[in-house]
Amino acid sequence: MPSPRVLAVTALAALGGLAGLFSAGDGGVPASTDAQSVRGGLVSQASGAVAAENAKTGTRTWRIGTTRAAAQGLTAYAGATSAAPGEKVSLFLRGNGATHARAYRLGWYGGAGARQVWESTFPATAQTGTAANWTSTSSIDTTGWPEGTYLIRLDLGGASRYVPLTVTSARSGAAGRVVVLTSPMTWAATGRKSSVGKGRTVTLDRPLVTGDGGGGLVADAGLIAQIERTGTDVVYLTDADLAAAPGLIDGATALLVDGDSRYWTAQMRTSVRKAVDAGTNLAFFGAGSAEVNVVRNSTAPRTFTVAAAATAASSQLTGSVATCRANWATALTVADPTWWGFEGGSVRNGEVLRRLVSGRLDRVAVPSDASVAASADLACGQTQATTYREKPSGAGVFTAGTQAWACTVSGACTDATGRRIKADARAQQVAALVTRNVVKAFATPKAAPNLP
């Protein structure tokens, strides 16, 4: 059995305060060092369908500016979180007038972050009652759309909103594939300053209140860009897909979980644990992952009820448990620069990566099959750590351990008060490099024994 190895990137300074909720801003630090200009590393020239897609011309027009995001008069949601290629998805709009709709597929696209694949115009009407009872007067036709994860941008007058949607062929199974899991269930349970607690029922049949209607997908856009920048032929699923059919990931080469993914069913955890035990590589690009237990409503599958925390079950997957949380950001210090995830980045022992730790944080679970090579105390008396482990099955498991990972890669985070946490250029560069290296490494089945 391979011995556990841990990347210890630990908090350098004390933290305090309550948790912040993060999203990408409209701007951000420009794309960091190109993959081909970094010496060494596991990032290779792209190949395959994802590479061919990302060779197409992208655009930055997908981003919504702060003025349009703040304007009133338009809200929307889709009748499904995912669709098979060519499937139609109902669109629910509330407003008054013709609404311009454009679909942007998220990816690398030379650093632009998205490509427009479709546009149309739909009528928005004065809907009444709860959102779940709105009438759909329009549908999104995904015919001709490449698989991927999308932000549908809607513009009406001076207001703009997003609707997220995933196009996937993996709803019949993902054996032998690298799966990227997005988390609309968590987005639906997340407000601007708090999340839904135990005993509450959450529905996907309503507009999302964060990310200008796009939920966490806006904050994860840079993460998705780095994943696709590697050229790895990934396929996308949502947590709602996995909740409905937990066996979808059986035999998958790897499961890459997006930034904020906390609300899981027990069946999802069991399915992922079994997959890892069979050799599926697993990466969590956030913190507090899978820590809240939810129960799907069997008669209304787009609703779920929040149950108790699932700390023990989630730590079996991540090797971590939640520690203290913070509104503001602090630095990470590198404890093991020889770890393969840093390869190609000229990372130094003890190097400080500014503003890469904030929001929800993880510490290594005790007992654990992982050990921390270096640590630092936080104000709460605990330790934050980003970890890498090897499982007896040969699977590798990576856990970022900080909620700020994805939005740092995207360029900027915001805290619970709306204050901008601008990404440090070096921290963004290293986090993006680690993301790419993890993705490339985990594209090999049972990756752990083959890693340096």
C-alpha positions in Angstrom: 0.0 0.0 0.0 1.5 3.4 -0.9 2.3 5.6 2.0 0.2 8.7 2.4 1.7 11.9 1.0 0.4 15.3 1.9 0.8 18.7 0.3 0.9 21.0 3.3 0.1 24.6 2.3 -0.8 26.0 5.6 -2.1 29.3 6.9 0.5 31.8 7.8 -1.4 34.3 9.8 -4.2 34.3 12.4 -7.8 34.7 11.2 -11.0 35.9 12.8 -14.6 36.7 11.9 -17.5 35.0 10.3 -17.6 33.2 7.0 -17.6 35.1 3.7 -19.5 34.1 0.6 -17.4 34.3 -2.5 -17.9 35.1 -6.1 -15.8 36.2 -9.1 -15.8 39.9 -9.8 -16.3 41.4 -13.3 -12.6 42.1 -13.6 -9.6 40.4 -12.0 -6.0 39.8 -12.5 -5.1 39.0 -16.2 -4.5 35.3 -17.1 -1.3 34.1 -15.5 1.7 32.5 -17.2 0.8 30.4 -20.2 1.0 26.7 -19.7 3.5 26.3 -22.6 5.9 29.0 -21.2 6.3 27.3 -17.8 9.3 25.1 -17.6 8.6 21.5 -16.6 5.3 20.7 -15.0 2.6 18.2 -15.9 0.8 20.6 -18.2 1.1 19.3 -21.8 -0.1 20.4 -25.2 -3.8 20.0 -25.5 -5.4 17.3 -27.6 -8.9 16.0 -28.3 -12.4 17.5 -28.3 -11.9 19.9 -25.5 -8.7 21.2 -27.1 -10.5 21.7 -30.4 -13.3 23.5 -28.7 -11.0 25.8 -26.9 -9.0 26.6 -30.0 -12.1 28.5 -31.2 -12.4 32.3 -30.7 -13.7 33.3 -27.3 -15.2 36.5 -26.0 -15.3 38.5 -22.8 -18.9 39.8 -23.4 -20.2 37.1 -21.1 -19.3 39.1 -18.0 -22.0 41.3 -16.5 -20.9 44.6 -15.1 -21.8 45.8 -11.6 -24.3 48.5 -12.8 -26.4 46.0 -14.9 -26.2 43.4 -12.2 -27.6 45.8 -9.6 -30.4 47.0 -11.9 -33.9 45.7 -11.1 -36.6 44.4 -13.4 -35.4 41.0 -14.5 -35.2 37.6 -12.7 -35.0 34.1 -14.3 -34.3 30.4 -13.8 -34.2 27.3 -15.9 -36.4 24.3 -15.5 -33.4 21.9 -15.4 -29.9 22.1 -14.2 -28.6 19.9 -17.1 -29.6 18.8 -20.5 -28.6 16.2 -23.0 -27.2 17.6 -26.2 -30.1 18.8 -28.4 -32.6 18.8 -25.5 -34.9 21.8 -24.9 -35.0 23.4 -21.4 -37.8 25.5 -20.1 -37.0 29.1 -19.2 -38.9 31.1 -16.6 -38.6 34.9 -16.9 -40.1 37.7 -14.8 -39.9 41.2 -16.3 -41.6 43.3 -18.9 -40.4 43.2 -22.5 -38.2 41.5 -24.9 -35.2 39.8 -23.3 -32.0 39.2 -25.2 -30.5 35.8 -24.4 -27.0 34.6 -25.2 -25.5 31.2 -24.2 -21.8 31.2 -23.3 -19.9 28.0 -22.9 -17.2 28.4 -20.2 -13.7 27.3 -20.9 -10.2 28.6 -21.6 -10.5 30.2 -25.1 -7.1 31.8 -25.0 -7.9 33.5 -21.7 -11.3 35.0 -22.7 -13.1 32.5 -20.5 -16.1 31.7 -22.7 -17.5 31.3 -26.2 -20.9 32.4 -27.4 -22.7 29.5 -29.1 -26.3 30.8 -29.3 -28.6 33.8 -29.0 -32.3 34.4 -29.1 -35.0 36.8 -27.9 -37.7 35.9 -25.4 -40.7 37.7 -23.8 -40.5 38.4 -20.1 -43.8 38.8 -18.3 -45.1 40.0 -15.0 -45.1 36.7 -13.1 -47.0 36.4 -9.9 -46.8 34.1 -6.9 -43.8 32.0 -5.9 -41.2 31.3 -8.6 -42.1 27.6 -8.6 -45.6 28.6 -9.9 -44.4 30.9 -12.7 -45.3 30.1 -16.3 -42.7 29.3 -18.8 -43.2 31.1 -22.1 -39.9 30.2 -23.6 -37.4 27.3 -24.0 -33.7 27.1 -24.6 -32.9 24.7 -27.5 -29.4 23.2 -27.0 -29.2 21.7 -30.5 -25.7 22.1 -31.8 -24.2 23.1 -28.5 -21.0 21.3 -27.5 -21.0 19.6 -24.2 -19.9 21.8 -21.3 -21.2 24.1 -18.6 -22.9 27.3 -19.6 -24.0 30.7 -18.4 -27.0 32.0 -20.2 -26.8 35.8 -20.1 -30.2 37.6 -20.2 -30.5 41.4 -20.9 -33.6 43.4 -20.5 -33.4 47.2 -20.5 -30.6 48.2 -18.1 -30.7 44.9 -16.2 -28.8 41.6 -16.8 -28.9 38.2 -15.1 -27.4 34.8 -15.6 -29.0 31.3 -15.7 -26.6 28.4 -15.4 -27.0 25.2 -17.5 -24.9 22.1 -18.1 -25.0 20.1 -21.3 -23.9 16.5 -20.8 -23.8 13.1 -22.4 -22.9 11.5 -19.1 -26.4 11.1 -17.6 -26.2 7.4 -18.8 -22.9 6.9 -17.1 -19.3 8.2 -17.0 -17.2 5.1 -16.9 -13.7 5.8 -18.2 -14.2 9.6 -18.3 -12.9 12.6 -16.3 -16.0 14.2 -14.7 -16.3 17.8 -13.6 -19.1 18.1 -11.1 -20.9 21.5 -10.7 -23.1 22.2 -7.7 -26.4 23.9 -8.3 -27.9 22.3 -5.2 -25.3 24.2 -3.1 -25.9 27.4 -5.1 -29.7 27.1 -4.4 -29.1 26.7 -0.7 -26.7 29.7 -0.5 -27.7 33.3 0.1 -25.7 36.4 0.0 -24.8 36.3 3.7 -25.8 32.9 4.9 -26.8 29.3 3.9 -29.9 27.3 4.4 -29.9 25.4 7.7 -31.2 22.1 9.1 -34.9 21.4 8.6 -35.3 23.9 5.7 -36.6 22.8 2.2 -34.7 24.1 -0.8 -36.0 24.2 -4.4 -34.2 24.5 -7.7 -37.3 26.1 -9.1 -36.4 29.7 -8.3 -33.8 32.3 -9.4 -30.4 32.0 -7.7 -29.6 35.0 -5.5 -25.8 34.8 -5.8 -23.5 35.3 -8.8 -26.0 37.6 -10.5 -28.2 34.6 -10.9 -25.4 32.3 -11.9 -24.8 31.0 -8.4 -21.3 29.7 -7.7 -20.6 29.1 -11.4 -19.5 32.7 -11.8 -16.9 32.2 -9.1 -15.8 28.9 -10.6 -15.4 30.2 -14.2 -11.7 30.6 -13.8 -11.3 27.1 -12.4 -13.2 25.7 -15.3 -11.0 27.7 -17.7 -7.8 26.1 -16.1 -9.3 22.6 -16.3 -10.1 23.0 -20.0 -6.7 24.8 -20.6 -5.1 21.4 -20.0 -6.9 19.9 -23.0 -8.2 17.0 -20.9 -11.4 15.6 -22.4 -13.7 16.2 -19.5 -17.4 15.7 -19.3 -19.8 17.7 -17.0 -22.4 16.6 -14.5 -24.3 18.5 -11.8 -24.8 17.5 -8.2 -28.5 17.2 -9.1 -27.7 14.6 -11.7 -25.6 12.6 -9.2 -28.3 12.9 -6.5 -30.8 11.5 -8.9 -28.6 8.7 -10.1 -25.6 8.1 -7.7 -24.2 5.3 -9.9 -23.4 7.7 -12.8 -19.7 8.0 -11.8 -19.1 4.3 -11.5 -15.8 3.5 -13.2 -14.9 7.2 -13.8 -11.3 8.0 -14.2 -11.6 11.1 -12.0 -14.1 13.3 -10.3 -13.3 17.0 -10.2 -15.6 18.8 -7.8 -16.0 22.6 -8.3 -15.3 25.2 -5.6 -18.3 25.4 -3.3 -20.0 22.0 -3.1 -21.4 21.4 0.4 -24.9 20.1 0.1 -24.8 16.3 -0.7 -27.1 13.4 -0.2 -25.9 10.3 1.7 -26.2 8.3 -1.5 -23.8 10.8 -3.3 -21.2 10.3 -0.7 -21.5 6.5 -0.7 -21.2 6.5 -4.5 -18.1 8.7 -4.5 -16.5 6.7 -1.7 -17.0 3.4 -3.6 -15.6 5.0 -6.8 -12.5 6.1 -5.0 -12.1 2.7 -3.4 -12.2 1.2 -6.9 -9.5 3.7 -8.2 -11.4 6.9 -9.2 -9.2 9.9 -8.6 -10.9 12.7 -6.6 -10.3 16.4 -6.4 -12.1 19.0 -4.3 -11.4 22.6 -5.3 -13.0 24.2 -2.2 -13.6 23.6 1.5 -16.3 22.1 3.6 -17.1 19.8 0.7 -20.0 17.3 1.1 -20.3 18.4 4.7 -24.1 19.1 4.8 -26.5 16.2 4.4 -29.7 16.7 2.3 -32.6 14.4 1.4 -34.2 14.6 -2.0 -38.0 14.8 -2.1 -39.1 11.6 -4.0 -42.3 13.3 -5.3 -40.7 16.6 -6.1 -37.2 15.8 -7.3 -36.2 19.4 -7.8 -36.5 20.0 -4.0 -34.5 18.7 -1.1 -34.6 19.1 2.7 -31.5 20.0 4.7 -30.7 17.4 7.4 -27.9 17.2 9.9 -24.2 17.9 9.2 -22.3 14.9 7.9 -18.9 15.6 9.2 -17.7 12.0 9.6 -19.0 10.9 6.2 -17.6 13.9 4.4 -14.1 13.5 6.0 -14.0 10.0 4.7 -14.0 11.6 1.2 -11.9 14.7 1.8 -9.6 13.6 4.6 -10.5 17.0 6.2 -13.0 18.6 8.5 -14.1 22.2 8.8 -12.1 24.6 10.9 -12.7 28.3 11.7 -13.9 30.7 9.0 -13.1 34.3 8.1 -14.4 37.3 6.3 -11.1 38.5 5.1 -8.1 36.8 3.5 -4.7 35.7 4.7 -1.7 33.9 3.2 -0.6 30.3 2.6 3.0 29.2 3.2 4.4 26.4 1.1 5.8 23.5 3.2 6.7 20.9 0.5 7.8 22.6 -2.8 8.9 19.2 -4.2 5.2 18.1 -4.4 4.4 17.2 -8.0 1.4 19.6 -8.0 3.9 22.5 -7.8 6.0 21.2 -10.7 6.8 23.9 -13.3 6.1 26.8 -10.9 9.5 27.4 -9.3 7.8 27.3 -5.9 10.1 27.8 -3.0 10.1 26.3 0.5 8.3 28.7 2.8 7.0 30.8 0.0 4.1 33.0 1.0 1.0 33.0 -1.3 -1.0 36.0 -0.3 -4.8 36.1 0.1 -5.3 32.5 -0.8 -7.0 31.5 2.5 -10.4 32.8 3.3 -14.1 31.9 3.8 -14.6 28.2 4.8 -11.4 26.4 5.7 -10.5 22.8 6.3 -8.1 21.1 8.7 -6.8 17.5 8.4 -9.2 15.0 10.0 -8.0 13.1 13.1 -7.6 10.2 12.8 -6.6 10.3 9.2 -4.6 8.5 6.6 -2.9 11.8 5.9 -0.3 13.7 7.8 0.7 17.3 7.7 4.3 18.1 7.0 4.0 21.7 8.4 1.4 23.7 10.0 0.4 27.1 11.6 -2.0 28.0 14.3 -5.1 30.0 13.5 -6.9 32.4 15.9 -9.4 29.6 16.6 -6.6 27.3 17.8 -6.8 25.0 14.8 -4.9 24.5 11.5 -5.8 25.0 7.9 -4.2 22.7 5.3 -4.5 21.8 1.7 -3.9 18.1 1.3 -3.0 15.3 -1.2 -3.4 11.7 -0.3 -2.9 8.3 -1.9 -5.6 5.6 -1.4 -4.9 1.9 -1.2 -6.9 1.5 -4.5 -4.3 3.7 -6.3 -6.6 6.7 -6.4 -5.2 10.2 -5.7 -7.3 12.6 -3.6 -6.7 16.4 -3.6 -8.5 18.8 -1.3 -7.9 22.6 -1.6 -9.0 23.2 1.9 -9.9 26.9 1.3 -13.1 28.3 -0.1 -11.1 31.0 -1.8 -9.3 28.6 -4.2 -11.7 28.8 -7.1 -12.4 32.6 -6.9 -8.7 33.2 -6.6 -8.1 31.3 -9.8 -10.9 33.3 -11.3 -9.2 36.6 -10.3 -11.1 38.1 -7.4 -13.3 37.1 -4.4 -15.7 39.1 -2.3 -16.4 38.7 1.3 -19.8 38.7 3.2 -19.9 42.5 3.3 -19.2 42.8 -0.5 -15.6 43.9 -0.1 -13.4 42.9 -3.0 -10.5 40.6 -2.2 -8.3 41.1 -5.2 -6.3 38.1 -6.1 -2.5 38.3 -5.6 -0.9 37.7 -9.0 1.5 35.1 -7.7 -1.1 33.3 -5.6 -3.4 33.2 -8.6 -0.6 31.8 -10.8 0.3 29.1 -8.4 -3.3 28.1 -7.7 -4.0 27.9 -11.4 -0.8 25.8 -12.0 -1.7 23.4 -9.2 -5.2 23.1 -10.6 -3.8 22.2 -14.1 -1.3 19.8 -12.7 -3.9 18.0 -10.6 -6.2 17.7 -13.6 -3.5 16.3 -15.9 -2.3 13.9 -13.3 -5.8 12.6 -12.4 -6.6 12.0 -16.0 -4.7 8.8 -15.6 -6.7 6.0 -14.0 -5.5 5.2 -10.4 -3.0 8.0 -10.7 -1.3 7.8 -7.3 1.3 5.0 -8.0 2.5 6.8 -11.2 3.2 10.2 -9.5 6.6 11.3 -8.4 
